[in-house]
Amino acid sequence: MKKKHGKKADWRKHDPHHARESKRYDRPLPSREYLLEALRSHGVPMRRKELYAHFEIEDEEDREALNNRLGAMTRDGQLIRNRAGQFCLIDKMPLVTGRVIGHRDGFGFLKRDDGDPEDLYLSSRQMREVMHGDHVAVRVAPSTRGRTDARVVEVLERANHEIVGRYFRESGVGFVVPDNSAIAQQVIVAEGRAGRAKSGQVVNVRIDEPPTRHSQPIGTITDVLGGDHTPGIETEIAVRTHNLPHEWPAAVTSAAEKFPATVPAAAKRGRVDLRELPLVTIDGADARDFDDAVFAESTDKGWRLYVAIADVAHYVRPGKALDEEAAKRGTSVYFPTRVIPMLPEALSNGLCSLNPKVDRLCMVCEMLVDKDGKIGRSKFYEGIMRSHARLTYSEVAAALYDNDRTARKKIGDLLDDLRTLDMLYRAFAKARRRRGAIEIETHEVRFLFNKDGRIQGVEPYRRNDAHKIIEECMIAANVQAAKFLLRSKLPTLLRRHDAPEEERRDKLLGFLKPLGLKMARKGAITPADYARVLRTARDRPDAELIETVMLRSMPRAVYEPDSDGHFGLALDHYAHFTSPIRRYPDLIVHRGIKHALGDGRAKSFGYSRKHMDELGRRCSAAERRADDATRDAIDWLKCEFMQDKLGEVFDGTVSSVTSFGLFVQLDEINIEGLVHISTLGNDYFQHDPTAHRLVGDSTGITYQLADRIRVRVSKANLEDRKIDFELVGDRKRKAATRKKAPTKSKNKNRSAKRKEKQPRRRR
């Protein structure tokens, strides 16, 4: 057993991470690593009082802080507190920790913390006392029915303190049905706890008593969000369903209020002065937070490119309230009607934002680029800048490519600088094609709202070359940031995007084959293989569908300390550096660059490799959470828009074929709905997953991926975010007549003949 330290300050001498803790906190505590070491050395579980005595922590404020740290370690699965109130090491017990993934049918799975890809099965009985998202410790049970079962031992952290759903009252009993289908339990609302809620309304319910093995959760309604058509309700639901932090803690509000409206003179000292350099921001028309500004000038061998990024790290310091809240949020979340920022507006739209005609602190990546788009040398430094203009993508495109007089007049003397940026972009684009990067045009939609905030239209939103100018400049700076930090040997967060695994690749090949498109089957798949197929399909009527399926075939990009590169961009090194106002990983990268420019020693950085692993997981999860939330809100708006279109007819493309029907994506507005198999005709339809088609047993009628069909809107369900279609007209074809989609050049005559026989096969 390890002896208790003789002097109060001894633990500070022995804790190898004390310097890091001192940098983050005014009153440092034993680090997590040292607490784990103490418990391991002690040999048996320890109570709080024993830990106080072990480290001779007598001050009540320090004891409370240590309690908070122990609680956080328990929530993170590093410790578990047994029924005797003792803290135990998880790895000393036969337990597995992880997050609960609920299913609408009542059962669930455990996504393990240890990285093991096998999810453990949680029966409906085990799910009675937990909810989707809860962090739990389980005991692995003997395998049954080909799966590994788990039994809940301890709930480490409850994920759902509040739930959004619909309130109902039946037979004198009030209850809330969660909007999130992964939560199967209904929340009981006792008499007097419903407030002014009416049956059928969407409400926010606070969980007063979590579920147990013998009882459902009990709660109190705290907010009535409204009915189906209340303006902005889709965002309110998404924010609460996905537990997005959306209210600022008092400490964060207080910290934000202390910042001045302008950059103090003292903060400008020692920085490279770029205020005379005509840097400009180019963003969307509705943007309010400006992370990046650019300027390029011609040289004998190519260009000198300046990418200036808001110096958020100067204001948001590690361990402070602002930093902890930013880390918790992970990213800003952009809904069609609202933004949930990562930082308070005083910073995100004010002091950090590169607003025009005002001094701003920045981190600069200065690059020399040759005429082939290859970056020779680059350097990073702290600067002070003044944006010369706030430009929009549409204005820049109109001035550069449409010769729009109004846009050119507004841009004025900066037009020549934009032409230089355009020439640089063309060089970058050629370099991108040479290395085989994937170029997929995402097909987005823009929602139009009336004065009352109700949706009144959906229109396609296309990127123009002005978007691509900024995109290529940002990619260049991100690559240099990754290389700089790798040279410095500091732990950091890289952006990792892997190649599709074999199963995804095979599914993609199965999708492409019936369409007459080929991809190399032998060896590892490359970005160039993707790029080649996309170029071949570019002028096809189903090009948009092909792009969508190919995009879905690739894994998500994640944040990790190690990376084999970015598959989609065909780059060996990549990090996120250019958006620290809205992405926490970028802020971490900025801190690394600043440290490398100063002290440079990994020992004094304050972040370990293990810490970066954890940050990477959290930031990746926050990104997924934001994507899921925005998708839910968008799906709600699409359903609401289509409720006024019941009975109307649209043309579309079969975007997916399943055993239960066809998903059809409507032209232009990118709205998808289901044609259920029961409405296809009086026949038994067999699903052929390899060929992505449904074939009628008796009639041979075939419906296949990428078919052009006409549908009528039959239903739009807001609760489920589902839209149902039914076929219009005679779209029936015999399976025996189906062949590969002809290419334009080789099969022109054959294609013409087929059109004569089947005039309605493609549009």
N, C-alpha and C positions, 0 to 999 in steps of 0.2 A: 504494500500500500504506500502510495506517495505521501511524504510528510507534508504537513501544513507549512506554508512559508512563514518564516520567523518575523519578517518585516512587511508592513503594509505595501510598500512599493516593490516588493520582490517579484510579484506576478508580472509587473510591467517590464522587468528586466528579462523575464523568461518567455514572455509572449512574443514570438517571432513577427507577429503582425501588428505590434503596438504602434509602430511609426505610421502605418496605414490608418489605423483607428484614430490616432491623434490628428491626422490631417483632415479627417472627415468630421470629427466631433470635438466640441469644446471640452467635454468631460468624457474621455474615452473609457470603454469597458473592456473586459477580456474579450478577445475576438471569438467568433464562432469556432474557428479551428482550435483555439486554445481551450475553450469550454469542452469541446468533444474530447480533446486530449486529457483533460482533467478527469472527466467521467470514465474514460478508458483506463487511466492509471489507477483511479480509485477502486475499480474492479467490480463495484456493485452500484445499483441505482442510488441516486442522491435526491434529497428534498431541497426545496429552495433555501431553507435555513442552513442546511449543510453547505450549500454553495456559497451563501453569504459568508459563513465562517471560513470556508476554504480560501476565499480570496480576500477576507477581512474587509468586506464592504459593509460599512456601518451607516453611511448617509442614506436617509430615506429616499431622496431623489435618485441616488445611484441604484438603490435596491429596486425602485420602480422601473428604472431603465433596464436593469438586468432582467426583471420579470418580462418586460416587453420583448427583449431579445430571445429569451427562452420560449416565449409564446410564438415568436416568428419562426424559430427553429423547429418547433412542433408542427406548425402549419406547413412548413416546407418539407416535412418528412425526415428531418435529421434526428429528431428525438420523438419519443412517445411518452406520455405521462400515464402511469399505471393507476389502478384504482386506489392505491395507497398514497397517491400524490407524489410519487417519485418519478424523476426523469430518467428514462432508460435509452440506451443506444439502440436504434433500429436494427443495426447489423448484428447485434448480439441476440436478437430474438428471431424466431422463425416466421417473420412477417414480411409482407410485400406492401409497399405503399404506392398510391397512384390516384388518378382522377376518375370519378365515376362518369361513364357515358350512358345516359338513359335512352330508352327506346319507348316509343309511344304505346307499345303493347305491354309495358310493365316490367320487362326484364332489362338487363343492362350489362355493361362490360366495365372492366377496370383497365385504363391505360396506364401502364406501369411507369414509375419514375426512373427505374433502372435502365430504361432504353430497350428492354426486351420487346421485340415486335409482337409477341403473342399477347393479345388481350385476354384477360381472365373473365370468365362468364359469371355474372351475378344473376341468380334466379329472381323471380318476382318476389319470393319470400325475403331474400336478402335486400332487395330494393325497397322494402317497406320503410326502413329506417333511414334511408339516404335519398338524396336527390341529385339530379344531373349536375355535375361540376364539383360535387363535394370531394374533398381530399381525405382519403381514408387509408387505414391499415387493415390488411386482410390476411387470413391464413389460407394457403392454397390447399384445396381439398382434392381427393382422388379424382382422376379423370373419369367422366361418364359421357357416353354418347359421342366420343371422339373429341371432347373439349375439356379444358381445364377449368374447374369450378373454383370459386373463391367464397369465403365466408367473412363477413365484416366483423372485425374485432374492435376497432376504435374509429370514430369520426374525428379526424385531426383538425379539419376546418370546414365550416359550413359555407357553401358558395352563395346560397340564396337567402339573403336577409330580407329582401323584398322581391315580390313577383308581380308581373303584370298579367292580367287575364280578364275574362268576362265574368261578371257577377250574375248569379242566378239565385232565385229563391223558390224552392219547391217544397210543398207540404210543411211549411213553417221553418224550413232549414235553409240557411244561407250558405253559399259556397262559391269559390272562385275557380274556374277552369283555366289553368295557365295557358298563355298564348304559346309558350314554348312546348312543342309536342314531345320533347325529350323528358319533360316532367309529367309523369303519369298521375301523380297524386293530386287530388283536389284539395284546396285549402278551405277548411271549415271556418265560417265567419259566424261567431256566436251572436246572440241577441244583443243589440246595442253597440255592436262593433262595425256596423255597415255604413254608418254616417248617412249621407244623403244619396247613396248609390241606389240606382233602380235596376231591376232585373234586365239583363241584356247589355248593360253598359260596360265599357272597358275601364278597369280600375287598377290602382296600385295597392297591393296588400302587403302589410308588414308581417313577417313571420314571427309570432310571439312564442310559439312552442313548435320546435321542429318535429318531424315525424318520428315515431318509435315503431317497434315491431308490432305494437298493439293499437296504435292510434294514428290518425291522419294529422297532418300539420294544422295548426290553429293560428288564425291571423286577424289583424284589424285593418280595415280599409282606410288608407291615409289620403288617397287622392282619387277623384273621379276624373278620368282623362277625357271622357266624352263618348260619343257614338261613332258609327262607322265613317261618317262624313265630316267629322270635326276637323278643320284645317290643322295640319301638322301632327295628327294623331299617329300616323305611320312612323314618324321619327320618335315620338314619345314611347311608343310600344317597343321599337327596336332598341332604343337606349336602355330601357329597363329589362327587356328580355335577355339581352346579352351583357347585362351588368356593366355597362360602360360608365366609368366615373364621370359625372357631369356636373357635380357641385364642388365648388372650391372650399377646402377646409379653411378655417379662420386664419391659421398660420400662413397659408399660401396667399390669401387675400392681403394680409398685413404686410408680408414681404414684398408683394407686387406694388403696393401703395407707396413704399419707401423709395422706389426708383424715380429719378428726375425725368422730366419730359424730354430733355435734350441730353446729349452726351457730355459729361463733365470734362473740363479741360485736362484734368489730371489723367483721364483715361486715354487721351490722345497722344500722350508723350511716349517717345520711343517707337512709334509706329511709322511705317512707310506711308507718306502722304500721297494719296491717289485722287485727291479732290478735283484736280484739273483734268484728270483722265475722263473722257466722255463715256463712262460706264452707263448702261441702261438696263432696266428690267423689262422683260417681255413675258407676260402672263395672260391668263384668261381675263375676260372683261369683268367677271365678278370676284376676282381674287382680292384679298385684303392683306394677306401676309406675304411679303416678298423676301424670299430666301436668297435669291441669286441675281447677280448683275454681270454683264459680259461686255467685253470690248476686244476687238482684234485690229491689228495694224499690219500692213504688208511689210515684208523684209525681202532681201535679195534672194533668199532661198525658200521663202514661203510666207509664214505669218508668225506674229507673236500674239498669243491669246491670253487674256486676263479673265479668270473666273473668280469673282469676288463673292464670298458667301457670308451671310450675317454671322457675327461673332457671338453666338448665344452663350458659349462656354465662359465668356468674360463675366456674364451676369448670373448664370445659373451654376452655382458651385456644388461640388459633391457633398452629399450628406445633409444639405440644407432642405428646408421644407419644399422649396420650389423644385429641387432636384428629385426628391422622393415622390412628389406628385407626378412629375413628368415621367419618371420611371414606371410608376403605376399605370399611367395612361398609355405610354409606349408610342402613341401616334395620335395625330389629329384625325378626326373622323368627319368626312365630308358627305353630308346628306343633301338631297335635292333642295331642301328648304332651310337647312341649318348646319352649322359647323360646331363640332365639339372639339375645341382646340387643346393641344397638349400643354400649352403655356397660357397664362392669363393674357387678356387682350392688351394690357399695358405693355407687355413684351412682344407678343406675337404680331399685333397690328401696330404697335408703337415703337418703343425704343430699339428693338431688335430688327424690325422690318426695314428693308432698304427703300424707304419712301423717297420720292423725288425731292431734290433741292434742299436736303437736310444732311448734316454730318452723321455718319454711322460707322461703328466699328465693324471690321470685316476680317476674315481669314482669306488670303489670296493664294490661288494656284496660278502661277505664271508659266506658260509653256511656249516652247519654240516648235513649230510644226512645219514640216517640209511640204512641197507641192504634191506629194503622194499621200498626204494625210497622216504621215508617221511623226510621232512626237519624239524629238531628239532629247532636249533637256527640259527639266522643269524644276521649280522651286516653290516653297511655301513660306509665307511670312504674314505677320499681323499688319493690318493696314487701317487707314482711315479714309473713307470715300464719301462721295456725294453723288447720288444717282442723278444723271442729267435729264432723264425722262422716264415716265412710267408708260410703257407701250403695251398694246395688246396684240395677240396673235393675228387677229383679223386685220388690224391696222397695218401691221408689218407686211402681211401677205398682200393686202390691197395695194400698198405702195410699191413693193418689190416686183410683184408678178402680174398685177392687174392694171398697172399704170393709173391708179385712182388719184385724181388731182386733189381731192379733199384730204386723203390720207397723206399724200406727199407734202401738202402744205403744212399739215399738223406736225409731221416729223421734221420738216425743214432741213437744217444743216446736218442732221444726223443721218440722212439718207445714204451718203457715201460710206459711212461706217457700217450701215446695215448691208450694203452691197459687198463690203469686205467680208463681213460675217457669212454672207451667202456663199461667196467663193470658197471660204474655208469649209463650210458645211458640205459643199460638193466634193471637196477632197476627202473629208472624213467619210462621206457616204460611199465613195469608191473604195476606200480602205476597208470599210465594213463589208462590202460585197466580196472583196478579195479574200478576206479571212473566213467567209462563209457564214456570217451572222444571219440569224433568222429574222425576217421582216414580216411581221404579222400586223395588219392594220386592224386594230380593235374597233368594232362597230358599236358605238355608244349612242344613247338617245338623250335628248334634253326634254325635260318636262316643262310645260307652260302652265302657268297658274293665273287665275283671274284675280281681281282686286280683293276678293273675299278669301283668297288662299286656296280655293278649290282647283283641282286639276282640270284643265280645259283642252290640253293637247299634248301630243308626243311627236317629236321630230328627230330625224337622224342628226347626229353630230359627227362631223368628219374632221380629222386632223389635216392641217395644211403644212406646207414646207416651213412656215415660221415655227411651228411646234418642233419640227425636226432640227432646225438650227439650234434651238436651245437644248434639245435632247442630246445631240451629238457633243455639244460643248460640255454638258454635265457628265456624260459618259467619259469623256477625256479626263476631266478633273477627278472623277471617281477612281479611274484606273491609276492615276498618278498618286492619289492618296493611299491606295492599297499598297503600291510598290514602295512608297516612302516609309510606311509603317512596318512593312516586312523587312526593309533594310535596317530599320531602327531596332528590330528584334523586341519590340514592345508587344505585349498581349493586346489584341484588338478584336473588333467584330468585322468579319468579312461577309460579303454577300455571296452565298453559295447557291448555285443552281446546277443540279446534276442532270446527266443524260437520262432519258426514260429507261426504266428497268425493262427486262425482257418481256414481261407480261403486257405492259403498256404498249411496247413496240409491236408485239404480235397483234394486239387488238387494232392498232392503227393500220398495220398492213392489211388486215382483214377488211377494214373500212375502205381503204384506197383501191383494193383490187377490183371490186365490182364497178368502180368508177373509171377504170382504165388507167389508173395512176400507179406507178411503181416506185419502190424505195429499196435500196440495197438490203438484201437479207443476210448476207454474210458479214461477220465482223461487227465491231461496235458501231452503233448508229452515230452519225456526226451532225453538227448544225448544218453543214453544207448539204446533207441529204434532205433535210427539211426545206432549206432554201430552194433547192432544185425543184422539188414538188410544187412549192408555192408559186414559183415563176411559171411552171407549166400550167398551173390551174388558174392563173391570174385573170384570164379573159373568159372563163367559163361562167355560165349562169349560176352555178352552185359554188362559186369561188368563196363566198362568205361563209357558207357552211363548212367547206373544207378547212378554211383558216380556223374556224371555231373548234372543230374536232382536233386539229393538229395542236392547237394551243392547249386543249384539255388533256392531251396525251402526255404532256410534260409535267414533271413534279413541280410542286411549289418551290420557289426560292426561299431560303431561310438565312438566318444570321448565325454564324458560327466563328470561333477563333481560327479554325482551319478551313481551307477550301481548296478544291481541285479546280476552281475557276467558275466562270459563268457560261453554261452551255448555250443559252439562248443568244447571248451576245458574242459567243465564240472568243472569250477572253480568258487568259490564264489567271489574272488577278483583278479583283473588283471589290470595292467597298462603297458604302453610302456616305458621302461627305457633303452633298450639296443642299440638304434640306433639314438643318438642325432645328428650325422653328417648329417643324411638324413631325420629325422622326427622332426618337431617342437614340438609335444606333449612330446617327450622324453626329449627335452631340458627343457620344463616346469617342468617335473617330477624331473629332476636333480636339478633345482633351489629350488624346494620344499624340497628335501632331504638335500641339503646344508644348507638351512635355518633352518631346524629341528635340524641339527647337531650343529648349532651355536646358534643364538638368540632363535629360537623356538617359538616365539610369533606370533600368527596369525595377530595381529594388525600391526606389522611392516613388514609383508611379502611383501606387495606391490601388491598382487593379491587378489581380493575379489571373493566371490562365483559368483556374477553376471559377473565379468570379465571372470571367467573360463567358464561360460555358453556360452558367446560370442566366446571365443577362441575355445571351443569344436565344435561349429557350423562351424566356419571358417576352422578349421583343417579337419573336416569331409568332408566339401565341396572341399577343396584342394585335398584330397585323391581321391574323386570321379572324380574330374577334371583330375587328373593324370591318373587314370584308363581308363577314356574315351579316353583321348588323345593317350595313348599307344595302346589301342584296335583299334582305327582308323588307326594308322600307321601299325599295324600288319595285319589288314584286307586289307589294300592297298597292302602290300607286298605279301600276299597270292593271291590276284587277279592278281598282276603282274606275279607271278610265274606260275599261271594257264593259263595265256595268251599264253604261249608256249606249252600248253598241250591240246589245242583245238582238239577235235576228239579222244583223248585218253580215254581208258576205265579203270575204277577203281572199286574196291569193297568197300562197305561202309555199314553203319547202319542208319536206319531211326531214326533221333535224335529228330524230332518234327513233329507233324501232325497239319496242319492248314486248314482253310476252302478253302485256295487257293493253297494247294499243300503239298509236303513232303520236309522237310529239311533232307539232307543226309550228314553224316559226314564220310569222307574217312578214311580208315584204315591208321594207323601210322602217317600220316602228319597232322591229326586234322583239315583238311580244310573242311568247310561246304558249301553246295550249295543247290539250290532249284530245285526240279522237279515240275514244275508248273502243276496244275490240268488239264490244257488244253492238256497236252502231255501224260496223263495217258491212254487214249483210248477213243473210240467213245461211251461215256456213260455220264449220269448225276451222279456225285459223291456227296454223302451226308456226311457231317462232323459230326462225333460222338465224341464230346469233352470229354465225360466221359470215353469212351473206347480208346480214342486217335487213331482214325482210320478214313479212308475214305472208303465208301462202295458204289459200283456202283448200281444204281437203277435197271437196266435191267439185268446185268450180275451177280450181287452179288460179283463181284471181290472186294477184300479187301486189303487195304494197312494199316499197323499198326505200331505203335511205336516199335522200336527195331528190325524190320524186317531187315534181311540181303539182300541187293540188289546190283546189278551191274549197274553202270551208265557211261555215256559218257559225257565228258565236251563239252558243246555247246556254252557257252558264258562266258566271264569274263570282267565285266564293271568296269574300274577303277574309273570313276566319282561317281558311286553309291556304290562302294565296294561290288558288288554282283556277284555271280557266279551261272550260270544256268547249270543244268544237264538234261539229258534225259535218260529214262530207256533203258537198253540193255537186250535182251533175254526175255523169258517168265517168268515173276515173278508174275503171276496172280493166286490168290487163292480164293476159294469160302468162303463167310462169314460163311456158315453153318458148315464148317469143323473146324473152329478155336476154340481152347480151351486154357486153361491156360498153360503157359510154365511149363513143367514137372521138378520136382526136380531130382537130380542125383540118390538118393537112392531109393525112393519109386516108381518112375515111369519109371524105366530103360527100362522094357520090352515094356511098352506102347510107350515110346519115340522111341524105335527101330522100332516098327510097323509103327508109324507115318512117320518116315523117309523113310520107304519103299514106302508108298503111296505118300508122298510129298518130294521127295529126295532133292529139292532145297529150302526147307523152311528155314533152318539155315545152316550156314557154320561152 
